C-alpha cells in the first residue's frame, strides 16, 4: 500500500530548501494531492529560476476542470491552480490533455 504523507511535512521540506538557500531547480515535477497544487506551485516559483520547466501532472481531469458546475474538490483545486498560473506574470503556461477523451 502506498505511503501517504501530510501536506505539512512536504511544506516543511520545501520551506527548508528556501531557507537553506539551495540553488534553484531547472525542472520541477508536481504529482501530488490535487488539493495542494496551488501551494506546490507557489513553492515551485520560489525554487525556480527564469527558464525552469514546471510540469504539473493530472490537471485536466478529462476536461472536467473547465466545468464551472463541478462540485468535486479535486476539479476545483486543479481549476484554482490554473487560474493562479494565468494571473502569474512570471510564467508562460500550456495545458495539454494526453490521456482520456
Secondary structure, 3 states (H helix, E strand, C coil): CCCCCCHHHHHHHHHHHHHCCCCCEEEEEECCCHHHHHHHHHHHHHCEEEEEEEEECCCCCCCHHHCCCCCCHHHHHHHHHHHHHHHCCCCCCCCCCCCCC
